[in-house]
């Protein structure tokens, strides 16, 4: 039939990760493409399929530490530009860079003047071997490997719950699907997008360059452009020189901002950040006013949060806290607020200190599972 499949035992929606649909697709795609350089995809088996999910989850958590407050990990999906470029696969250091020679079009376009996914993949593999398909809602790693007899196979790693044929299944697992040509790969991707209106959405195929250990992706020889296809200004043009200078300044400024933002967002996340004098802070990723809490309890959990904070201090000494402990306090404090409000029914939404009283053992039972984070 021209399509084979290898399945794992878990998917990115496994309850142990505690993430929603498609949230970790981008970092998992990075890991899958990197793994294709370490192990030939033709010999992949169930353990490798599962390892990619586990390593993708680690890369997701590491990337989360570098993002600013514009990204809400409980409501948004991490895109390919948010993922750390430097990471490790086991003991090997890896780097993945996104190239700007992307293919764009409409997934299931029928008109001849609009690039569809099949045509986009054909053009993509004329110059590239490894890339990431980005659609709404799927983000998938795709690559090409030459076989001993001179032909090539297309591989695609899907981290979502899939059945024996690679189609969406609620109880399914992640899988590696192999195709004999790009037409079959495109048809498979379209089949996995169940909503008809999303099949008419936009797709992007992002080429990547990966270095892991002593191995790197190989760029195909680009087709020579005809003179009529080249549209550049003469070298002696002053306008061309000015445009180059402006572009370089923009690149330098954007890189400076990116480095500065990354530095600031890491402050106080993994460990305490020392301020002037003897003060220091540790920061979480949300507040008691965050949208993930119900409108009825939002910003009213002051006293429950204080109580949970004191209890957690008995479980984990405060000098060992990190961002996850701060967020844990807010989660348990919100639940304590709801429980207390139901139990006492006070008139003041803020609750008094006596309205929020519950036994330490009750709060500890909610927190002890997270004693080691």
Secondary structure, 3 states (H helix, E strand, C coil): CCEEEEECCCCCCCCCCCCCCCCCHHHHHHHHHHHHHHCCHHHCCHHHHHHHHHHHHHHHHHHHCCCCCCCCCCCCCCCHHHCCCEEEECCEEEEEEECCCCEEEECCCCCCCCCCHHHHHHHHHHHCCEEEEECCCCEEEEEEEECCCCCEEEEEEEEEEECCCCCECCCCEEEEEEECCHHHHHHHHHHHCCCHHHHHCEEEEEEEEEEECCEECCCCCCCCCCHHHCCCCCCCCHHHHHHHHHHHHHHHHHHHHHHHHHHHHHCCCCCCEECCCCCEECCCCCCCCCCCCCCCCCCCCHHHHHHHHHHHHHHCCHHHCCHHHHHHHHHHHHHHHHHHHHHHCCCCCCCCCCCCCCCHHHHHHHHHHHCCC
